């Protein structure tokens, strides 16, 4: 894994945590060698894993309402990310998750998605 979860705080409506990004992970050798940047796909994957951790089961991505990349994350200069998300069960059995990643009070990523239980 390219990250480690720290200070996990689960609440009834969501969770907060601190994420430590590993700047030595091989992922950053290709994206990009001189200035490593956390790829957007990895931010999506990270938020998906945190949702599964919260619900304690595998989930299937259904659709995105919003995916917004707002600031680049350089793991060498900003290895600590704050994760904050809210989750709401829908009448049709799906879950809406509104998730935000930030560093140094700067929002780097926002995503609003729907998940269903993995079959």
Beta strands, then each sheet from edge to edge (+ up, - down):
strand 1: 3-11
strand 2: 14-21
strand 3: 59-69
strand 4: 80-89
strand 5: 95-103
strand 6: 106-117
sheet 1: 1+ 2- 4+ 5- 6+ 3-
end
